[in-house]
Amino acid sequence: MRRVPTKWQRALQIMTLLLLLAVAAACAAPAAAPAPADGGGEAAGETASDMPAAEGTFTYWGGLIFSETANQMLVDRIEQWGAERGVDVEVVMINQNETVQRVSAAIEAGTMPDALDVGRTFMDLLAIQEQLEPLDDLYAEIGDSVGGWLPAADESTNPDRIDGHRYGIPFSLGGNVLYRRADVLEPAGFTEAPATWEEIADMSRAAQSPPDTYGMGFALSNVGDANITTTMLQAWGGRIADDAGTTCTIDSAETRAFLEWITTAFNDGLFPPGATTWDGAGDNVAYQSGNAIFIANPGSVYLYMRDEDPELGDATRYSAFPAGPAMRVAPVDANLRVIPTSSKNKELAVDLLKYLADPEFMKEYYYHAIYGPAAQGYVDAPIFTESPVHQGLLDLALNGTFGSLPDVNNPALSEYQTNFLTPRMIQRIVVDGVSIDDAIAETQEACQAIYDKYNE
Amino acid sequence: MRAPAPFTDIIMAEQAAPAIPSGETQRRRLTLSQSNALLGYFLVAPVVVCLLVLVVYPFLFAIWISFTDRMVGQPGKFVGFENYLYLMRQPSFQATIRNTIVLVVSVQTLKLVLGMGIALLLNQPIRGRQIWRGLILLPWAMPAFVAFITWKLLLAPQGGAINHILISLGLVETHVDFLSTKALAMPSVIAASFWRGFPFWVIAFLAALQNVPKELYEAAAMDGAGAWARFRNVTIPSIRHVVLVVILLSTIWTTNSFEAVWLMTQGGPSDATMTFPVLAYFGLQSLRIGEAAAVSVSLLPVFGILIFIIAKMLQEEDA
């Protein structure tokens, strides 16, 4: 006779089933092994029938920039590619300040996109971690189609720096341009762009009128913008590390001279209040509210003024970074598109990267974005003659100093910068009141501890 | 709901069960208590599995990672206490310990004293009591991002409302740079953290106060106890349980709070407001998960001691 299950037995059966399902879901086998990238070699005009079917949805992570129009252009372009290739596409625009966290989490969780935008230093870190596909052939192919890469873009993927391969396709070059308030400076007798950092301090002293205006709108806080102080230090002849990129050389007479200058400027009240705790938008806000006379900015402030405050835009002049006592350092670096090793759609990703490199699209994109060109074929975009800030960005792309030169661009230097050790050295003096010698000694020790990790 | 029977009961029930007659059926029947016990275990099994997967595994994994040189995407190798020794050599780490203690102790003390005071007030038959009880929840209901950005704007040296009020009242002659002055940055973060978190304390205390029998107060009053004596001898013992649990939870939340410091000061000026979560965040920026995990795990002994003390006090209470 068939026995009727009791209440608890039924519950037991259901629970067991649920548990088995949960275990099965958790232990599900990972996706099939990814196809190799860079092997397709397809021409830039593929059709849906030429391309392999996408495994799942093709995902792209774009870097969010200040121009909504430029962001939307990228999304539309990728979606257009998806429609033409018959690929289901998802474009996620992520805040560039959160790229490191998002990508780190995605790597650990195995949820990386099929392609994404990254900055050059982060690309280096990911490549060292073997998270990126080598793109040597694709780099050469796209380079040919866009008239050749500009030297700084070429340097950004220098195979000697990682392990003999190129891991990214540059799509823009960026860096800071010096903004100055001509309507404040000219009445004080300053009609030309400052030629040196010392001149900036002198002009600030003469022209500023606290608490309404302060001269030097440069961040000194724990944010990326404050790493401009490393550029200044280099302009004074200071170096983070030696030519081998292994031994820190913060403790130098040049560093002392630079710290004497900048702390004097701070103590003279040339920096706006709050500069030691500004967030990433602190300098933007200071300039846009009329509170700062000089700032360093890639172009977001220009876009704001163009769209929201033409009067301030008319009163603004742009120039390259000035020189220090030792040299002129005007850092320029690349933004690149990369393909993770975990991508299940590498062939499609390669095709998309070719599609995005199209000069006509890029010239239109640069009009709305705040970047300099990465390739010769992009240089003749009208915006690089029409807009003063884009002229500055073009000048930077052609003549700027790549990355962290004169220092050696390596992961140790990237970690030094992400720990904001130069601005923190300045904070120790102007906030904590420690001596310049003690601040240098502390920073030298912290810096060497970082470099030692990579020297092992 | 009945609790599952302990294993000893099941064993005793098995021993007491009559022998199965041979040839009748080979399947052994469970007693009622065994059946109930098993059902109980299976009903709690999903929760146990969830806890193991979502809490215990990540917890143990984080501890393991902190002893490795793991970077994002790389398994890393065991390095013993190297990450902890590296951290201890950093001036930021020492400042972080100091700042975290100052922040947590100050905020919790403020929340305890003012939260209790406000809860006692709202427990009285005051006019518009229900409205006040609703309004008091607003800071807690507000998203942390909005709350702390608002505080940052209020404290801004130029255009900030607090500076405007201070200057208007003649209390200061020029603007005060609350967030960039070393001596004022931490008090500012403490004020904002207190403001955001105190409603939880008020509501928890208020709920506990409403459960204190009125007869106890009446009896105490008849014995001649004044307001302070009633508070000390009736109120405090009656709500002690809730107070301890709230202190424990809030301490853990405040210690792990990231938004307040990050949105207001990014740990600065210098290291004046650097706390453990912000330091761990900086570690992650370099993809060094091992070091970042070591920052977080170094808090565990503190939490462990705190939880032990409070659990002990609660046990004594129960006993």
HADDOCK unambig.tbl for C-alpha pairs under 7 A between the chains (distance, minus, plus):
assign (segid A and resid 8 and name CA) (segid B and resid 39 and name CA) 5.64 0.50 0.50
assign (segid A and resid 12 and name CA) (segid B and resid 39 and name CA) 6.99 0.50 0.50
assign (segid A and resid 12 and name CA) (segid B and resid 42 and name CA) 6.47 0.50 0.50
assign (segid A and resid 15 and name CA) (segid B and resid 42 and name CA) 6.81 0.50 0.50
assign (segid A and resid 100 and name CA) (segid B and resid 285 and name CA) 6.26 0.50 0.50
assign (segid A and resid 104 and name CA) (segid B and resid 72 and name CA) 5.85 0.50 0.50
assign (segid A and resid 104 and name CA) (segid B and resid 287 and name CA) 6.93 0.50 0.50
assign (segid A and resid 107 and name CA) (segid B and resid 72 and name CA) 6.90 0.50 0.50
assign (segid A and resid 107 and name CA) (segid B and resid 73 and name CA) 5.84 0.50 0.50
assign (segid A and resid 108 and name CA) (segid B and resid 72 and name CA) 6.74 0.50 0.50
assign (segid A and resid 108 and name CA) (segid B and resid 73 and name CA) 6.11 0.50 0.50
assign (segid A and resid 129 and name CA) (segid B and resid 73 and name CA) 6.44 0.50 0.50
assign (segid A and resid 129 and name CA) (segid B and resid 74 and name CA) 6.68 0.50 0.50
assign (segid A and resid 221 and name CA) (segid B and resid 268 and name CA) 6.86 0.50 0.50
assign (segid A and resid 221 and name CA) (segid B and resid 269 and name CA) 6.86 0.50 0.50
assign (segid A and resid 222 and name CA) (segid B and resid 266 and name CA) 6.16 0.50 0.50
assign (segid A and resid 222 and name CA) (segid B and resid 268 and name CA) 6.81 0.50 0.50
assign (segid A and resid 273 and name CA) (segid B and resid 157 and name CA) 6.42 0.50 0.50
assign (segid A and resid 273 and name CA) (segid B and resid 177 and name CA) 6.36 0.50 0.50
assign (segid A and resid 274 and name CA) (segid B and resid 177 and name CA) 6.48 0.50 0.50
assign (segid A and resid 274 and name CA) (segid B and resid 179 and name CA) 6.85 0.50 0.50
assign (segid A and resid 274 and name CA) (segid B and resid 180 and name CA) 5.19 0.50 0.50
assign (segid A and resid 276 and name CA) (segid B and resid 180 and name CA) 5.83 0.50 0.50
assign (segid A and resid 276 and name CA) (segid B and resid 269 and name CA) 5.54 0.50 0.50
assign (segid A and resid 277 and name CA) (segid B and resid 179 and name CA) 6.76 0.50 0.50
assign (segid A and resid 277 and name CA) (segid B and resid 180 and name CA) 5.62 0.50 0.50
assign (segid A and resid 277 and name CA) (segid B and resid 265 and name CA) 5.11 0.50 0.50
assign (segid A and resid 277 and name CA) (segid B and resid 266 and name CA) 6.77 0.50 0.50
assign (segid A and resid 277 and name CA) (segid B and resid 268 and name CA) 5.75 0.50 0.50
assign (segid A and resid 277 and name CA) (segid B and resid 269 and name CA) 5.60 0.50 0.50
assign (segid A and resid 415 and name CA) (segid B and resid 286 and name CA) 5.59 0.50 0.50
assign (segid A and resid 418 and name CA) (segid B and resid 285 and name CA) 6.43 0.50 0.50
assign (segid A and resid 418 and name CA) (segid B and resid 286 and name CA) 6.72 0.50 0.50
assign (segid A and resid 419 and name CA) (segid B and resid 282 and name CA) 6.58 0.50 0.50
assign (segid A and resid 424 and name CA) (segid B and resid 270 and name CA) 5.82 0.50 0.50
assign (segid A and resid 427 and name CA) (segid B and resid 269 and name CA) 6.63 0.50 0.50
assign (segid A and resid 427 and name CA) (segid B and resid 270 and name CA) 4.98 0.50 0.50
assign (segid A and resid 428 and name CA) (segid B and resid 270 and name CA) 5.72 0.50 0.50
assign (segid A and resid 431 and name CA) (segid B and resid 182 and name CA) 6.29 0.50 0.50
assign (segid A and resid 431 and name CA) (segid B and resid 269 and name CA) 6.61 0.50 0.50
assign (segid A and resid 431 and name CA) (segid B and resid 270 and name CA) 6.46 0.50 0.50
